[in-house]
Amino acid sequence: MSKGELNDKKIQILEVAERLFSEKGFEGTSIRDISKQAKINIAMVSYYFGSKERLLESLILYRTSDLKLQLENLLEENLEPLDKVNKLIEIYINRINSNRGIYRILHFELTSKKREKNLFAFTELKRGNLKSLETIVQEGQSKGVFRKDVIIPLITPTIMGTFFHFHMNKPFFEELLNLKTESLYNDYIKTSLTKHIQQTIKALLVYEN
């Protein structure tokens, strides 16, 4: 669901749902809670989205459709494969960091098999994003700069996993690294953490000298 297809009421519902899912979890939030907070009639919420699962799916697509576009644009850029990988990591970290609510939901709520089946469109989106990554890595392999034995589907969890471990232990790292304000914390993610992840992925991809 692209932003163009959404009216203000739908966006309002999605943004309230995002906040509640993020705070109370998917199971802990009801359509009633969402309609009450959004000050929109419960029947209207059901009319727009059908079920809570469908609402979650719409929310995911609303928040992640521009990521897909950014990755597709990246493929067209005239850059060396390693530069593309570095840029892809920047895009990912930037997206997750500016949409922590939705990614927290994705990280913790989508582990159940039942829910994964309901989120077909999201699975398709992930497949599309993986395809973009595969294209970049295969280009590097054909140029002889990337190793042939790299397991491409494990690259994304390596990027995301490092970010989430850092973010889920925020108080620990804030103290350890002396990141006293929110802006220092965010700057650290944009610079040092992103660079660390880029070096990690480079070590996986590039032949040792």
C-alpha positions, -999 to 999 in steps of 0.1 A, spaced: 0 0 0 17 31 -12 13 65 5 -6 77 -26 -34 52 -19 -40 63 16 -63 90 29 -57 110 61 -79 88 83 -62 56 72 -28 72 79 -40 83 113 -51 47 121 -18 33 109 2 57 130 -18 50 161 -16 12 155 22 15 150 26 32 184 3 8 202 18 -24 186 53 -11 195 43 -3 231 19 -32 239 28 -58 213 6 -70 185 -14 -95 207 -17 -70 235 -34 -44 212 -70 -47 201 -88 -30 172 -109 -13 200 -77 2 215 -67 15 181 -100 31 173 -103 47 207 -68 63 205 -73 73 169 -108 87 178 -123 68 149 -153 46 150 -144 9 155 -166 -1 125 -147 24 103 -113 8 113 -127 -26 104 -142 -13 71 -108 1 61 -86 -28 71 -108 -58 78 -87 -76 105 -59 -67 128 -35 -89 107 -45 -69 76 -39 -37 95 -4 -48 104 3 -58 69 -8 -24 56 13 -7 82 44 -27 72 39 -19 35 32 18 43 65 21 62 87 -1 40 76 5 4 100 34 0 129 11 11 121 -11 -19 122 19 -42 155 31 -28 171 -3 -33 158 -5 -69 173 29 -76 206 18 -60 208 -10 -86 208 16 -114 236 37 -100 270 36 -116 290 25 -86 314 -3 -79 298 -34 -62 314 -27 -28 303 10 -29 267 -3 -37 269 -27 -7 281 2 16 253 24 3 227 -4 8 239 -7 45 235 30 49 200 29 35 190 -1 57 204 15 89 188 48 82 154 32 75 154 11 106 167 39 128 141 64 116 113 38 119 122 20 151 86 14 160 77 -7 129 110 -26 129 106 -34 166 72 -49 157 88 -68 127 116 -81 148 95 -94 177 61 -100 163 67 -119 131 84 -150 145 52 -169 146 45 -192 117 8 -184 117 15 -147 113 41 -151 86 14 -169 65 -9 -140 69 18 -115 58 22 -127 22 28 -92 9 55 -85 34 72 -118 25 71 -108 -11 87 -74 -2 115 -92 17 121 -114 -13 123 -84 -36 148 -67 -13 169 -98 -11 168 -99 -49 183 -64 -50 211 -75 -26 217 -107 -47 220 -86 -79 247 -64 -63 266 -93 -48 265 -114 -80 278 -83 -99 308 -82 -75 313 -120 -79 313 -118 -117 339 -90 -115 360 -112 -93 360 -89 -63 335 -108 -41 339 -144 -28 318 -171 -45 311 -189 -12 292 -161 6 257 -170 18 238 -140 5 205 -145 25 225 -143 57 239 -108 49 206 -90 58 203 -107 92 240 -98 99 232 -61 92 199 -61 112 211 -83 140 240 -60 148 217 -29 148 191 -46 170 216 -59 195 230 -24 198 195 -8 201 180 -33 225 210 -27 248 207 11 244 213 21 281 244 -2 283 259 13 251 249 49 260 269 46 293 298 25 278 303 49 249 294 81 267 264 89 244 246 112 268 220 127 245 196 112 219 214 131 191 248 117 202 233 82 202 218 88 167 250 102 153 269 72 167 245 49 148 249 69 115 287 70 117 305 44 139 279 17 140 272 20 103 309 19 95 314 -11 117 286 -30 99 301 -20 65 335 -34 76 319 -66 88 301 -72 55 332 -62 35 351 -89 55 325 -114 45 324 -105 8 359 -95 -2 388 -119 -8 415 -117 18 447 -102 5 
